[in-house]
Structure formats: structure tokens, C-alpha cells
């Protein structure tokens, strides 16, 4: 789903799309959100939520950037 906000076009991820991207269960995502460790979902309707794709990708990028470089054995 694309959301047009002025000049900015954002993609909103569904629960299924989010699960494919981060490989976490919806329950674990909810726990991380409540702990402030994952981007907040957006309420789209009474029974529908989504996540802003760029926020989720930034979250993933932080995890990738935080990885330790492999130790080299001499």
C-alpha cells in the first residue's frame, strides 16, 4: 500500500509483508514495539495496522551496522 503525504510517498507494510522482512512473529513485534525497540505501527482502520517501510528498513539497517566484524585468526 502506498500512502501519499504531500510530496512524500510512503509504502505501508502489512503484517504479512513485515513478517517476511523481519522474520519475527506478530507477538514478538508487538513486544518490541511496546518496549520501544521497534517502529510503531500505524492504525489504518478499526481492524488494520501497518508499518512505514522506511522506518522498518532503518531499524534493520541499524542491526546490520551493529554487527561485529568477523574476527580474523592469524
Backbone atoms as SQL, in Angstrom:
CREATE TABLE atoms (id INTEGER PRIMARY KEY, chain TEXT, resi INTEGER, resn TEXT, atom TEXT, x REAL, y REAL, z REAL);
INSERT INTO atoms VALUES
  (1, 'A', 1, 'UNK', 'N', 0.843, -1.164, 0.000),
  (2, 'A', 1, 'UNK', 'CA', 0.000, 0.000, 0.000),
  (3, 'A', 1, 'UNK', 'C', 0.895, 1.236, 0.000),
  (4, 'A', 2, 'UNK', 'N', 0.629, 2.160, -0.896),
  (5, 'A', 2, 'UNK', 'CA', 1.367, 3.416, -0.942),
  (6, 'A', 2, 'UNK', 'C', 0.521, 4.508, -0.319),
  (7, 'A', 3, 'UNK', 'N', 1.168, 5.346, 0.453),
  (8, 'A', 3, 'UNK', 'CA', 0.499, 6.441, 1.133),
  (9, 'A', 3, 'UNK', 'C', 1.162, 7.721, 0.682),
  (10, 'A', 4, 'UNK', 'N', 0.383, 8.648, 0.152),
  (11, 'A', 4, 'UNK', 'CA', 0.911, 9.902, -0.344),
  (12, 'A', 4, 'UNK', 'C', 0.734, 10.971, 0.725),
  (13, 'A', 5, 'UNK', 'N', 1.842, 11.504, 1.224),
  (14, 'A', 5, 'UNK', 'CA', 1.820, 12.533, 2.263),
  (15, 'A', 5, 'UNK', 'C', 2.540, 13.760, 1.714),
  (16, 'A', 6, 'UNK', 'N', 1.791, 14.646, 1.066),
  (17, 'A', 6, 'UNK', 'CA', 2.420, 15.792, 0.421),
  (18, 'A', 6, 'UNK', 'C', 3.269, 15.315, -0.736),
  (19, 'A', 7, 'UNK', 'N', 4.528, 15.695, -0.739),
  (20, 'A', 7, 'UNK', 'CA', 5.448, 15.285, -1.792),
  (21, 'A', 7, 'UNK', 'C', 6.107, 13.949, -1.493),
  (22, 'A', 8, 'UNK', 'N', 5.840, 13.392, -0.318),
  (23, 'A', 8, 'UNK', 'CA', 6.487, 12.157, 0.105),
  (24, 'A', 8, 'UNK', 'C', 5.535, 10.984, -0.122),
  (25, 'A', 9, 'UNK', 'N', 6.037, 9.964, -0.779),
  (26, 'A', 9, 'UNK', 'CA', 5.252, 8.743, -0.974),
  (27, 'A', 9, 'UNK', 'C', 5.856, 7.672, -0.079),
  (28, 'A', 10, 'UNK', 'N', 5.039, 7.132, 0.823),
  (29, 'A', 10, 'UNK', 'CA', 5.492, 6.107, 1.757),
  (30, 'A', 10, 'UNK', 'C', 4.796, 4.794, 1.422),
  (31, 'A', 11, 'UNK', 'N', 5.511, 3.729, 1.616),
  (32, 'A', 11, 'UNK', 'CA', 4.922, 2.400, 1.460),
  (33, 'A', 11, 'UNK', 'C', 4.592, 1.886, 2.851),
  (34, 'A', 12, 'UNK', 'N', 3.389, 1.396, 3.004),
  (35, 'A', 12, 'UNK', 'CA', 2.939, 0.822, 4.274),
  (36, 'A', 12, 'UNK', 'C', 2.961, -0.691, 4.138),
  (37, 'A', 13, 'UNK', 'N', 3.624, -1.347, 5.102),
  (38, 'A', 13, 'UNK', 'CA', 3.737, -2.803, 5.094),
  (39, 'A', 13, 'UNK', 'C', 2.615, -3.440, 5.897),
  (40, 'A', 14, 'UNK', 'N', 2.047, -4.507, 5.375),
  (41, 'A', 14, 'UNK', 'CA', 1.056, -5.288, 6.116),
  (42, 'A', 14, 'UNK', 'C', 1.776, -6.199, 7.103),
  (43, 'A', 15, 'UNK', 'N', 1.013, -6.869, 7.954),
  (44, 'A', 15, 'UNK', 'CA', 1.613, -7.823, 8.893),
  (45, 'A', 15, 'UNK', 'C', 2.367, -8.926, 8.147),
  (46, 'A', 16, 'UNK', 'N', 1.790, -9.411, 7.056),
  (47, 'A', 16, 'UNK', 'CA', 2.450, -10.478, 6.276),
  (48, 'A', 16, 'UNK', 'C', 3.746, -9.980, 5.658),
  (49, 'A', 17, 'UNK', 'N', 3.732, -8.778, 5.097),
  (50, 'A', 17, 'UNK', 'CA', 4.937, -8.224, 4.497),
  (51, 'A', 17, 'UNK', 'C', 6.001, -7.971, 5.556),
  (52, 'A', 18, 'UNK', 'N', 5.572, -7.495, 6.717),
  (53, 'A', 18, 'UNK', 'CA', 6.508, -7.247, 7.807),
  (54, 'A', 18, 'UNK', 'C', 7.157, -8.546, 8.266),
  (55, 'A', 19, 'UNK', 'N', 6.358, -9.588, 8.405),
  (56, 'A', 19, 'UNK', 'CA', 6.882, -10.882, 8.854),
  (57, 'A', 19, 'UNK', 'C', 7.917, -11.430, 7.877),
  (58, 'A', 20, 'UNK', 'N', 7.704, -11.239, 6.573),
  (59, 'A', 20, 'UNK', 'CA', 8.672, -11.689, 5.569),
  (60, 'A', 20, 'UNK', 'C', 9.974, -10.900, 5.670),
  (61, 'A', 21, 'UNK', 'N', 9.870, -9.643, 6.044),
  (62, 'A', 21, 'UNK', 'CA', 11.037, -8.767, 6.082),
  (63, 'A', 21, 'UNK', 'C', 11.869, -8.964, 7.341),
  (64, 'A', 22, 'UNK', 'N', 11.222, -9.066, 8.495),
  (65, 'A', 22, 'UNK', 'CA', 11.980, -9.142, 9.754),
  (66, 'A', 22, 'UNK', 'C', 12.013, -10.542, 10.369),
  (67, 'A', 23, 'UNK', 'N', 11.212, -11.448, 9.864),
  (68, 'A', 23, 'UNK', 'CA', 11.197, -12.848, 10.321),
  (69, 'A', 23, 'UNK', 'C', 10.821, -13.008, 11.789),
  (70, 'A', 24, 'UNK', 'N', 10.034, -12.082, 12.323),
  (71, 'A', 24, 'UNK', 'CA', 9.529, -12.169, 13.695),
  (72, 'A', 24, 'UNK', 'C', 8.032, -12.461, 13.665),
  (73, 'A', 25, 'UNK', 'N', 7.551, -13.127, 14.700),
  (74, 'A', 25, 'UNK', 'CA', 6.114, -13.353, 14.821),
  (75, 'A', 25, 'UNK', 'C', 5.424, -12.032, 15.178),
  (76, 'A', 26, 'UNK', 'N', 4.138, -11.911, 14.872),
  (77, 'A', 26, 'UNK', 'CA', 3.406, -10.691, 15.250),
  (78, 'A', 26, 'UNK', 'C', 3.461, -10.424, 16.761),
  (79, 'A', 27, 'UNK', 'N', 3.480, -11.482, 17.562),
  (80, 'A', 27, 'UNK', 'CA', 3.546, -11.321, 19.014),
  (81, 'A', 27, 'UNK', 'C', 4.877, -10.708, 19.430),
  (82, 'A', 28, 'UNK', 'N', 5.958, -11.155, 18.811),
  (83, 'A', 28, 'UNK', 'CA', 7.270, -10.626, 19.161),
  (84, 'A', 28, 'UNK', 'C', 7.403, -9.171, 18.706),
  (85, 'A', 29, 'UNK', 'N', 6.878, -8.864, 17.539),
  (86, 'A', 29, 'UNK', 'CA', 6.887, -7.481, 17.054),
  (87, 'A', 29, 'UNK', 'C', 6.130, -6.587, 18.040),
  (88, 'A', 30, 'UNK', 'N', 4.983, -7.058, 18.520),
  (89, 'A', 30, 'UNK', 'CA', 4.196, -6.276, 19.484),
  (90, 'A', 30, 'UNK', 'C', 4.984, -6.039, 20.771),
  (91, 'A', 31, 'UNK', 'N', 5.706, -7.063, 21.247),
  (92, 'A', 31, 'UNK', 'CA', 6.521, -6.890, 22.457),
  (93, 'A', 31, 'UNK', 'C', 7.630, -5.868, 22.228),
  (94, 'A', 32, 'UNK', 'N', 8.292, -5.950, 21.071),
  (95, 'A', 32, 'UNK', 'CA', 9.359, -4.998, 20.759),
  (96, 'A', 32, 'UNK', 'C', 8.804, -3.571, 20.647),
  (97, 'A', 33, 'UNK', 'N', 7.643, -3.439, 20.026),
  (98, 'A', 33, 'UNK', 'CA', 7.005, -2.122, 19.897),
  (99, 'A', 33, 'UNK', 'C', 6.716, -1.531, 21.280),
  (100, 'A', 34, 'UNK', 'N', 6.142, -2.333, 22.153),
  (101, 'A', 34, 'UNK', 'CA', 5.804, -1.857, 23.497),
  (102, 'A', 34, 'UNK', 'C', 7.042, -1.458, 24.275),
  (103, 'A', 35, 'UNK', 'N', 8.151, -2.124, 24.019),
  (104, 'A', 35, 'UNK', 'CA', 9.413, -1.816, 24.706),
  (105, 'A', 35, 'UNK', 'C', 10.153, -0.653, 24.047),
  (106, 'A', 36, 'UNK', 'N', 9.590, -0.115, 22.950),
  (107, 'A', 36, 'UNK', 'CA', 10.231, 0.989, 22.251),
  (108, 'A', 36, 'UNK', 'C', 11.430, 0.558, 21.436),
  (109, 'A', 37, 'UNK', 'N', 11.490, -0.716, 21.063),
  (110, 'A', 37, 'UNK', 'CA', 12.634, -1.263, 20.338),
  (111, 'A', 37, 'UNK', 'C', 12.319, -1.613, 18.888),
  (112, 'A', 38, 'UNK', 'N', 11.164, -1.159, 18.406),
  (113, 'A', 38, 'UNK', 'CA', 10.748, -1.429, 17.031),
  (114, 'A', 38, 'UNK', 'C', 9.858, -0.279, 16.592),
  (115, 'A', 39, 'UNK', 'N', 9.858, 0.061, 15.297),
  (116, 'A', 39, 'UNK', 'CA', 8.999, 1.153, 14.830),
  (117, 'A', 39, 'UNK', 'C', 7.528, 0.907, 15.173),
  (118, 'A', 40, 'UNK', 'N', 6.860, 1.963, 15.553),
  (119, 'A', 40, 'UNK', 'CA', 5.439, 1.869, 15.915),
  (120, 'A', 40, 'UNK', 'C', 4.585, 1.619, 14.682),
  (121, 'A', 41, 'UNK', 'N', 3.549, 0.827, 14.860),
  (122, 'A', 41, 'UNK', 'CA', 2.603, 0.582, 13.773),
  (123, 'A', 41, 'UNK', 'C', 1.689, 1.797, 13.613),
  (124, 'A', 42, 'UNK', 'N', 1.040, 1.850, 12.462),
  (125, 'A', 42, 'UNK', 'CA', 0.095, 2.925, 12.147),
  (126, 'A', 42, 'UNK', 'C', -1.285, 2.300, 12.066),
  (127, 'A', 43, 'UNK', 'N', -2.230, 2.854, 12.814),
  (128, 'A', 43, 'UNK', 'CA', -3.612, 2.362, 12.760),
  (129, 'A', 43, 'UNK', 'C', -4.242, 2.875, 11.476),
  (130, 'A', 44, 'UNK', 'N', -4.588, 1.982, 10.565),
  (131, 'A', 44, 'UNK', 'CA', -5.144, 2.366, 9.266),
  (132, 'A', 44, 'UNK', 'C', -6.662, 2.315, 9.255),
  (133, 'A', 45, 'UNK', 'N', -7.216, 1.545, 10.131),
  (134, 'A', 45, 'UNK', 'CA', -8.664, 1.389, 10.230),
  (135, 'A', 45, 'UNK', 'C', -8.971, 0.648, 11.509),
  (136, 'A', 46, 'UNK', 'N', -10.224, 0.340, 11.757),
  (137, 'A', 46, 'UNK', 'CA', -10.590, -0.328, 13.014),
  (138, 'A', 46, 'UNK', 'C', -9.905, -1.671, 13.214),
  (139, 'A', 47, 'UNK', 'N', -9.653, -2.385, 12.131),
  (140, 'A', 47, 'UNK', 'CA', -9.062, -3.723, 12.233),
  (141, 'A', 47, 'UNK', 'C', -7.817, -3.882, 11.375),
  (142, 'A', 48, 'UNK', 'N', -7.141, -2.767, 11.097),
  (143, 'A', 48, 'UNK', 'CA', -5.999, -2.843, 10.186),
  (144, 'A', 48, 'UNK', 'C', -4.862, -1.950, 10.659),
  (145, 'A', 49, 'UNK', 'N', -3.664, -2.533, 10.741),
  (146, 'A', 49, 'UNK', 'CA', -2.472, -1.761, 11.078),
  (147, 'A', 49, 'UNK', 'C', -1.420, -2.003, 10.004),
  (148, 'A', 50, 'UNK', 'N', -0.448, -1.111, 9.955),
  (149, 'A', 50, 'UNK', 'CA', 0.656, -1.265, 9.021),
  (150, 'A', 50, 'UNK', 'C', 1.883, -0.587, 9.597),
  (151, 'A', 51, 'UNK', 'N', 3.005, -0.772, 8.927),
  (152, 'A', 51, 'UNK', 'CA', 4.271, -0.165, 9.360),
  (153, 'A', 51, 'UNK', 'C', 4.854, 0.589, 8.187),
  (154, 'A', 52, 'UNK', 'N', 5.454, 1.745, 8.470),
  (155, 'A', 52, 'UNK', 'CA', 6.084, 2.545, 7.424),
  (156, 'A', 52, 'UNK', 'C', 7.366, 1.815, 7.012),
  (157, 'A', 53, 'UNK', 'N', 7.446, 1.465, 5.735),
  (158, 'A', 53, 'UNK', 'CA', 8.551, 0.643, 5.240),
  (159, 'A', 53, 'UNK', 'C', 9.918, 1.253, 5.546),
  (160, 'A', 54, 'UNK', 'N', 10.082, 2.547, 5.311),
  (161, 'A', 54, 'UNK', 'CA', 11.391, 3.177, 5.510),
  (162, 'A', 54, 'UNK', 'C', 11.821, 3.099, 6.981),
  (163, 'A', 55, 'UNK', 'N', 10.876, 3.176, 7.912),
  (164, 'A', 55, 'UNK', 'CA', 11.214, 3.051, 9.337),
  (165, 'A', 55, 'UNK', 'C', 11.698, 1.641, 9.660),
  (166, 'A', 56, 'UNK', 'N', 11.031, 0.643, 9.090),
  (167, 'A', 56, 'UNK', 'CA', 11.426, -0.752, 9.319),
  (168, 'A', 56, 'UNK', 'C', 12.791, -1.018, 8.683),
  (169, 'A', 57, 'UNK', 'N', 13.019, -0.488, 7.477),
  (170, 'A', 57, 'UNK', 'CA', 14.308, -0.677, 6.817),
  (171, 'A', 57, 'UNK', 'C', 15.429, 0.011, 7.591),
  (172, 'A', 58, 'UNK', 'N', 15.153, 1.184, 8.161),
  (173, 'A', 58, 'UNK', 'CA', 16.145, 1.863, 9.007),
  (174, 'A', 58, 'UNK', 'C', 16.462, 1.019, 10.238),
  (175, 'A', 59, 'UNK', 'N', 15.443, 0.430, 10.840),
  (176, 'A', 59, 'UNK', 'CA', 15.621, -0.440, 12.003),
  (177, 'A', 59, 'UNK', 'C', 16.521, -1.627, 11.637),
  (178, 'A', 60, 'UNK', 'N', 16.253, -2.238, 10.474),
  (179, 'A', 60, 'UNK', 'CA', 17.082, -3.358, 10.011),
  (180, 'A', 60, 'UNK', 'C', 18.514, -2.900, 9.736),
  (181, 'A', 61, 'UNK', 'N', 18.663, -1.717, 9.133),
  (182, 'A', 61, 'UNK', 'CA', 19.994, -1.189, 8.826),
  (183, 'A', 61, 'UNK', 'C', 20.806, -0.989, 10.105),
  (184, 'A', 62, 'UNK', 'N', 20.156, -0.536, 11.162),
  (185, 'A', 62, 'UNK', 'CA', 20.838, -0.355, 12.451),
  (186, 'A', 62, 'UNK', 'C', 21.365, -1.691, 12.959),
  (187, 'A', 63, 'UNK', 'N', 20.580, -2.737, 12.792),
  (188, 'A', 63, 'UNK', 'CA', 21.027, -4.061, 13.234),
  (189, 'A', 63, 'UNK', 'C', 22.212, -4.535, 12.398),
  (190, 'A', 64, 'UNK', 'N', 22.158, -4.293, 11.116),
  (191, 'A', 64, 'UNK', 'CA', 23.266, -4.688, 10.243),
  (192, 'A', 64, 'UNK', 'C', 24.523, -3.896, 10.570),
  (193, 'A', 65, 'UNK', 'N', 24.361, -2.596, 10.809),
  (194, 'A', 65, 'UNK', 'CA', 25.507, -1.755, 11.131),
  (195, 'A', 65, 'UNK', 'C', 26.115, -2.116, 12.487),
  (196, 'A', 66, 'UNK', 'N', 25.300, -2.678, 13.382),
  (197, 'A', 66, 'UNK', 'CA', 25.762, -3.006, 14.718),
  (198, 'A', 66, 'UNK', 'C', 26.452, -4.340, 14.832),
  (199, 'A', 67, 'UNK', 'N', 26.496, -5.078, 13.736),
  (200, 'A', 67, 'UNK', 'CA', 27.164, -6.378, 13.782),
  (201, 'A', 67, 'UNK', 'C', 28.657, -6.186, 13.954),
  (202, 'A', 68, 'UNK', 'N', 29.244, -7.095, 14.691),
  (203, 'A', 68, 'UNK', 'CA', 30.701, -7.060, 14.836),
  (204, 'A', 68, 'UNK', 'C', 31.318, -7.601, 13.566),
  (205, 'A', 69, 'UNK', 'N', 32.447, -7.027, 13.224),
  (206, 'A', 69, 'UNK', 'CA', 33.173, -7.566, 12.081),
  (207, 'A', 69, 'UNK', 'C', 33.768, -8.908, 12.486),
  (208, 'A', 70, 'UNK', 'N', 33.793, -9.846, 11.554),
  (209, 'A', 70, 'UNK', 'CA', 34.343, -11.174, 11.893),
  (210, 'A', 70, 'UNK', 'C', 35.787, -11.047, 12.353),
  (211, 'A', 71, 'UNK', 'N', 36.095, -11.818, 13.389),
  (212, 'A', 71, 'UNK', 'CA', 37.467, -11.810, 13.905),
  (213, 'A', 71, 'UNK', 'C', 38.332, -12.654, 12.973),
  (214, 'A', 72, 'UNK', 'N', 39.488, -12.129, 12.669),
  (215, 'A', 72, 'UNK', 'CA', 40.405, -12.853, 11.787),
  (216, 'A', 72, 'UNK', 'C', 41.423, -13.609, 12.641),
  (217, 'A', 73, 'UNK', 'N', 41.568, -14.839, 12.300),
  (218, 'A', 73, 'UNK', 'CA', 42.554, -15.655, 13.002),
  (219, 'A', 73, 'UNK', 'C', 43.901, -15.569, 12.275),
  (220, 'A', 74, 'UNK', 'N', 44.940, -15.264, 13.001),
  (221, 'A', 74, 'UNK', 'CA', 46.269, -15.144, 12.373),
  (222, 'A', 74, 'UNK', 'C', 47.020, -16.442, 12.436);
